[in-house]
């Protein structure tokens, strides 16, 4: 017997975090009944999401790197968001994004049907690096670089220390090990800067090397290194 959120994650339906949301919204049923959070299930139970029966057989693992364009939303919910990442890619098997990249941002995002890997990558306490190139509306100063590096008070916390490097008058590179909501934009806003472009170019050992709007499967070497890091 396995908790319903973990079960949905293991069969590749969605990430564990997304499963928690579906359960909380009452969109999941087990044998016709809406379950409580933490309810355990087995392969013999009939599980439905939004009334549609879930295939409980584990799918062949899929691991994709996608260069998300600006305007595409990182959600699997096509009922709510027409410009969702799943419909945009049109992959023949059910997959889901690992973490998020906000609508106004572009760049690398991973997609998979492996809920356990998605869960491990998304945990901020694991200190997994994500690298971004950011353009702002004002000239960068040494004070800006220093303060961004050493922590900014946003969302009732102080951001972790991070690596920040000035690349041009208005462009900098930043490497984060946490993923607060709109973190880079909020950090810049706190210091009086507005982000005009934001691109993620790396997630852990996976680097962005494909055109905007395209995806590719991770190589066996990338996947092996990724699993070792996790």
C-alpha positions, 0 to 999 in steps of 0.5 A: 500500500502506498500513499495516494500522492506518492502512488500518482508520482510513481506511476508517472501521472504527475509530481508529488507536489501536483498530486497534493494539489489535485487531492486538496482540490477534490479532483481525485477519487479512489473507488468513487470516493474523495480521499483524505490526504495520506490515504493509501492505495494499491494497484487494485483500487480504481483511481480517477482524476477529474472523472477520468480513470488513471492508468496505474501501470508504470510507464517507460521513463521519459526525461526531456530538456525543453527550451520554454518560450516566453508566454508558455505556462508551466502547468499540466492543467489545460482546463485553466491555461490554454498556453500550457507547456504540455499542449505546447510540446504535444509529447505522445506520452503523459509527462509533467514539468519539474518545478516551474519557470514563470510565464514571462521567463524563457529557457531550460525546464525539464519534463518527465514522468518519473515522479521520484526524480522530479521530487528530488530535483525540486527539493530546495534543501538539496541545494541543486544549482540552477543558472540564469542570465538576467537583463535589467532596466538599469546599469548594474552597480557593485552594490547591486551585485554584492547585495544580490549575492549575500541575500535579499529579504523577500517572502518573509525570508532572506534568500540564500547566498548565491553566485552573481556575476556582472556580464554587461552594463545591464546583464548578469549571471546568477546561480541559485540553489533555491526556488522561491516564487518569482525569486529573481524578479522579487530580489531585483525589485527589492533593489529598485531594478526591473527584470526585462529578460530572464533565461534559465540556461542550466539545471544541475548538470543539464545545459540549455543547448536547443532552440527556443520551443524545441525539446530533446531527450536527455542523453544517457551520460546526462541522466547517469550524472543527474542520478548520481548528483541526486 
